[in-house]
Amino acid sequence: MKGVILAGGRGTRLKPYTLSIPKPMVTIMNKPILEYNIDLLKDNGISSIMVTTCYKAEKILEYFGDGSKLGVSITYLQEELPLGTAGGVFGSSDFLDEAFVVISGDAFTSLSLQEAIQFHQQNDSLLTIVGKELDSPQGYGICKTDSKGRLTEFIEKPRLGQIDSNLVNTGIYIVQPELLRKYRFEGRTDFSRDVFPLMLAEQEDIFVFRTKDYWRDIGSPEEYKLAREEFLTGQMKDIKERVGAGIMDEFVTVRDGFENTLKYLTRMMVACPDHQKQKVITKLVEEQRDEPVLNLDGILISHSMGGWTRIVDQPSNGFIIYSKAERRNLAKEFAGYYFNKIKQWQKV
């Protein structure tokens, strides 16, 4: 079995985290979401993986290369223009010559993939959707099924009055290669908007595997922050164990007492209204010669003179600037520089 990871999205809703990197490269515990998904496939015996790329594809290639460092083989499909969730898949029938798993680049999950594959095989299905019951399904594709798990209706992002099921599409699919030969889609194509409706119209069986495992779509800042909090509080224990204690020990935040672990540290608070923050963060990213690390713990900027600055967003209060250097006066200089820049950018 092969794997496909959809990693071409711009991540517009996930700004500012995606200003300098593609969405699947945002990190949780210093590890890109894309790497978690590669690990998930590998742990389930899938080592031949195709990654679809588009926006800032070079960041993904630079980090993962051919996949050998992770014990997998990665083939890249570079989309010059976005082809949707299914366009690249249907255009890759030569590579996808056996059953394969498709994972959305938004997915952060501890899915028991072997259980889903077994369900797919037992039902002799051309396509199986992995579904998850949510308390608040609004904003997702809604699946309605019969007693055997066969899809009877699919509604993509229904209006509030249309929601009468809490079973949502996770963007994870198990697919037989025959599907790519039976249905000839070309160009931009989506599973939810194009493939599912046509298959249902043709009375083709689509099954939905209901997972009780952890899954979260990290496509928005709110969901991204929840994923990190749930990771840290152990709500997805199996993934946390696979990451290993080393990363947990290295990862420090302001809340965890980060400022007390450093000998030469300067802390400054700079006011900034929330409506100005996007502009300031964009300017911070654009100014750096070497792209900064941008994640939930702020913007981390390395200094060629030694040391670094971390700028942390404090809702409704502005930013906190932490600068560390070999000398105390240099740390103050770094912090003061960004203090003045942030004040200046608000006036532009």
Disulfide bonds with the S-S distance in Angstrom:
none
